[in-house]
Amino acid sequence: MGEVLFGVDDMANLRFAMSPLWETAASLRAVADPGRHAVHLPWIKEALALRQDRSLAGKTEPLHALVARDGTVRSFLTPPPRCPLAEMEEELATLAALPAEGVRAGLEAVGRRTPLTDFERRLADDPVRVLPELADAVLAWWQAGVRPYWPRIRAVLEADVAYRTRQLGEDGIREVLAHLHPALHWADNRLVSADLPAGELGLDGGGITLAPSAFAVRCHLLTGQGGAPPCTIYPSRAVGTLWERRDAAGDGLARLLGRSRAQVLAHTSSPSTTTRLAGRTGLSLGAVSQHLAVLRDAGLVTSHRYRREVHYKASDLGIALLERV
């Protein structure tokens, strides 16, 4: 049983994030064990075809060092995300620059339980030189197997975060922590779970990052290095909708609004930027902006700015329209 001990400052420093690095590593395990990840079978079938590519297989071989035989993603090789909307390039740079002593200590602990692979032994001998090879392997699998589907994966993760932040506003942080996942429960000032590493982890005022995951089947704890706060990975809500095949805009809605505008509205069921909506619909940025302006004026979508991005989401009226037409 593992426990994460919270103080007052830790409550104030709690944040949500998404980690494309962690999702990429975890997706590899889904391919290796389809029975445990049946919800992802539509994607796994396509990913298995990619695995037949000998060139890609050679490039991604080091990536297996990130995933243990029992499906656990190596926490010491998957640093916690440092910002809410981390980009893969940022996370790969952090991976390539991990402190050598932390990598060696993590591999030493692995070696006490199971023999290290040839790549892991090379990594233990010279982390500074070999970590960039691991980063390149992650990038290769990301580009081939995950990035083409990242907009829909990210939409599910963003919807989970939107749900949690709304719950935070309505019920408070303790309710958020108590209902993150059935495997986690809140007791006094501690987050407790059999999924977390045994022992007690004190946050010491630095807070914690909570990250939903589409490919996680249980909770994981990523411990920070170099000042980054720890991160609890938990299975996202609504993963069952991830690979659904359905028309993004029904005929009735298309007749009412026009097919392109109906498509834009349908894809705002979770918060989305103009760029993301353009990628999902195939429309130009200018066309998406025009449709969003009309939808917002009609009260069907709302917008809010986060840092440099503006996120659009269907309003209650817009959602009601999507459900009824």
JOSULVEN-V736686 format. One record per residue. N is the residue number from 0. RES is the residue in one small letter. PHI is phi in radians with two decimals (999 if undefined). OMEGA is omega in whole degrees, -180 to 180 (none if undefined). Layout:
[[N	RES	PHI	OMEGA] [N	RES	PHI	OMEGA]]
This chain:
[[0	m	999	179] [1	g	-1.92	-179] [2	e	-2.33	173] [3	v	-1.96	-174] [4	l	-1.61	-178] [5	f	-1.81	168] [6	g	-1.94	-179] [7	v	-1.05	-179] [8	d	-1.11	180] [9	d	-1.17	176] [10	m	-1.08	-179] [11	a	-1.29	-176] [12	n	-1.90	176] [13	l	-1.42	-178] [14	r	-2.52	175] [15	f	-1.91	179] [16	a	-2.75	173] [17	m	-2.23	-177] [18	s	-2.19	176] [19	p	-1.07	177] [20	l	-1.10	-179] [21	w	-1.14	180] [22	e	-1.07	-180] [23	t	-1.14	178] [24	a	-1.14	-178] [25	a	-1.18	180] [26	s	-1.12	179] [27	l	-1.10	178] [28	r	-1.18	178] [29	a	-1.09	178] [30	v	-1.17	-177] [31	a	-1.30	-176] [32	d	-2.38	-176] [33	p	-1.04	-178] [34	g	-1.08	-180] [35	r	-1.49	-177] [36	h	-2.25	-175] [37	a	-1.02	-179] [38	v	-1.09	-178] [39	h	-1.74	-175] [40	l	-0.96	178] [41	p	-1.01	178] [42	w	-1.32	-178] [43	i	-1.06	179] [44	k	-1.04	179] [45	e	-1.27	180] [46	a	-1.17	179] [47	l	-1.10	177] [48	a	-1.11	177] [49	l	-1.12	-178] [50	r	-1.14	179] [51	q	-1.35	179] [52	d	-1.28	-175] [53	r	-1.12	180] [54	s	-1.11	179] [55	l	-1.14	180] [56	a	-1.05	178] [57	g	-1.15	-179] [58	k	-1.18	-173] [59	t	-1.68	-177] [60	e	-0.93	179] [61	p	-1.07	-178] [62	l	-1.05	-180] [63	h	-1.10	177] [64	a	-1.16	180] [65	l	-1.41	-172] [66	v	-2.14	180] [67	a	-1.34	-180] [68	r	-1.10	180] [69	d	-1.50	178] [70	g	1.61	179] [71	t	-1.27	175] [72	v	-1.45	-177] [73	r	-1.07	-176] [74	s	-1.18	-178] [75	f	-1.33	176] [76	l	-1.91	176] [77	t	-2.22	-176] [78	p	-1.08	178] [79	p	-1.05	177] [80	p	-1.10	-176] [81	r	-1.67	178] [82	c	-2.50	-174] [83	p	-1.05	-176] [84	l	-2.03	-176] [85	a	-1.09	174] [86	e	-1.66	-178] [87	m	-1.00	-178] [88	e	-1.05	178] [89	e	-1.13	-177] [90	e	-1.21	178] [91	l	-1.18	177] [92	a	-1.11	177] [93	t	-1.15	178] [94	l	-1.05	-177] [95	a	-1.16	-177] [96	a	-1.87	179] [97	l	-1.02	178] [98	p	-1.03	-176] [99	a	-1.04	-176] [100	e	-1.15	179] [101	g	-1.20	178] [102	v	-1.13	-180] [103	r	-1.09	-180] [104	a	-1.10	179] [105	g	-1.12	180] [106	l	-1.23	176] [107	e	-1.09	178] [108	a	-1.15	177] [109	v	-1.10	-178] [110	g	-1.10	177] [111	r	-1.30	-178] [112	r	-1.80	-175] [113	t	-2.70	-180] [114	p	-1.07	178] [115	l	-1.34	174] [116	t	-1.32	178] [117	d	-1.02	-180] [118	f	-1.14	180] [119	e	-1.13	177] [120	r	-1.16	177] [121	r	-1.10	180] [122	l	-1.14	179] [123	a	-1.18	-179] [124	d	-1.23	-175] [125	d	-2.60	-178] [126	p	-1.01	-176] [127	v	-1.07	-178] [128	r	-1.43	-170] [129	v	-1.61	180] [130	l	-0.98	177] [131	p	-1.04	176] [132	e	-1.11	178] [133	l	-1.13	178] [134	a	-1.08	178] [135	d	-1.14	179] [136	a	-1.16	177] [137	v	-1.06	-179] [138	l	-1.07	-179] [139	a	-1.11	179] [140	w	-1.23	176] [141	w	-1.01	-176] [142	q	-1.15	-176] [143	a	-1.51	-169] [144	g	-1.86	-173] [145	v	-2.04	-175] [146	r	-0.98	178] [147	p	-1.05	-178] [148	y	-1.89	-174] [149	w	-1.04	179] [150	p	-0.97	-180] [151	r	-1.30	176] [152	i	-1.12	-179] [153	r	-1.09	179] [154	a	-1.08	178] [155	v	-1.14	-180] [156	l	-1.16	179] [157	e	-1.12	178] [158	a	-1.12	177] [159	d	-1.10	-180] [160	v	-1.10	178] [161	a	-1.08	178] [162	y	-1.11	-179] [163	r	-1.14	-179] [164	t	-1.20	175] [165	r	-1.17	176] [166	q	-1.08	177] [167	l	-1.04	-179] [168	g	-1.18	-176] [169	e	-1.55	-170] [170	d	-2.10	179] [171	g	1.71	-173] [172	i	-1.16	-179] [173	r	-1.12	178] [174	e	-1.19	177] [175	v	-1.06	-178] [176	l	-1.15	-177] [177	a	-1.27	-175] [178	h	-2.13	178] [179	l	-1.09	-177] [180	h	-2.89	-180] [181	p	-0.99	-180] [182	a	-1.34	180] [183	l	-1.88	170] [184	h	-2.52	-177] [185	w	-1.71	180] [186	a	-2.35	-177] [187	d	1.01	-180] [188	n	-2.06	-174] [189	r	-2.34	170] [190	l	-1.72	-169] [191	v	-2.11	177] [192	s	-2.85	172] [193	a	-1.24	178] [194	d	-1.30	-176] [195	l	-1.43	179] [196	p	-0.98	-178] [197	a	-1.03	179] [198	g	1.92	-177] [199	e	-2.02	176] [200	l	-1.98	175] [201	g	-1.54	-177] [202	l	-1.42	173] [203	d	1.01	173] [204	g	1.53	-178] [205	g	-1.45	179] [206	g	1.40	-178] [207	i	-2.58	175] [208	t	-1.84	176] [209	l	-1.91	-175] [210	a	-2.26	174] [211	p	-1.22	-179] [212	s	-2.38	177] [213	a	-1.37	-174] [214	f	-1.80	179] [215	a	-1.33	174] [216	v	-1.88	174] [217	r	-2.64	-178] [218	c	-1.54	-180] [219	h	-2.40	177] [220	l	-2.08	175] [221	l	-1.75	-179] [222	t	-1.54	-174] [223	g	-1.35	171] [224	q	-2.23	178] [225	g	1.22	174] [226	g	1.64	179] [227	a	-1.27	179] [228	p	-1.20	177] [229	p	-1.06	-179] [230	c	-2.35	173] [231	t	-1.73	175] [232	i	-1.54	178] [233	y	-2.37	179] [234	p	-1.09	-177] [235	s	-1.25	171] [236	r	-1.25	169] [237	a	1.05	177] [238	v	-1.12	179] [239	g	-1.07	180] [240	t	-1.57	-168] [241	l	-1.06	-174] [242	w	-1.89	178] [243	e	-1.06	175] [244	r	-1.78	179] [245	r	-2.71	179] [246	d	-1.18	-177] [247	a	-1.14	180] [248	a	-2.51	-180] [249	g	-1.13	-178] [250	d	-1.06	-180] [251	g	-1.10	180] [252	l	-1.18	179] [253	a	-1.13	178] [254	r	-1.17	-178] [255	l	-1.32	-172] [256	l	-1.85	-167] [257	g	1.71	-171] [258	r	-1.10	-178] [259	s	-1.14	-180] [260	r	-1.15	178] [261	a	-1.13	177] [262	q	-1.07	-180] [263	v	-1.06	180] [264	l	-1.09	-178] [265	a	-1.06	-177] [266	h	-1.51	175] [267	t	-1.76	175] [268	s	-1.13	168] [269	s	-2.16	-176] [270	p	-0.99	-176] [271	s	-2.51	175] [272	t	-1.55	178] [273	t	-1.04	-180] [274	t	-1.08	-180] [275	r	-1.16	179] [276	l	-1.13	178] [277	a	-1.12	179] [278	g	-1.14	-178] [279	r	-1.33	-175] [280	t	-1.67	-175] [281	g	1.41	179] [282	l	-1.52	177] [283	s	-1.29	178] [284	l	-1.03	-180] [285	g	-1.10	180] [286	a	-1.14	179] [287	v	-1.07	180] [288	s	-1.05	179] [289	q	-1.13	180] [290	h	-1.12	179] [291	l	-1.11	179] [292	a	-1.07	179] [293	v	-1.16	-179] [294	l	-1.11	179] [295	r	-1.21	178] [296	d	-1.09	180] [297	a	-1.48	179] [298	g	1.40	-178] [299	l	-1.61	174] [300	v	-2.34	174] [301	t	-2.09	-180] [302	s	-2.37	172] [303	h	-2.58	-178] [304	r	-1.67	171] [305	y	-2.21	-175] [306	r	0.94	-176] [307	r	-1.64	-176] [308	e	-1.93	172] [309	v	-1.88	-178] [310	h	-1.85	180] [311	y	-1.95	180] [312	k	-2.49	178] [313	a	-1.04	176] [314	s	-1.33	177] [315	d	-1.01	178] [316	l	-1.16	179] [317	g	-1.12	179] [318	i	-1.13	178] [319	a	-1.06	179] [320	l	-1.16	179] [321	l	-1.07	-177] [322	e	-1.36	-173] [323	r	-1.74	-175] [324	v	-1.73	none]]
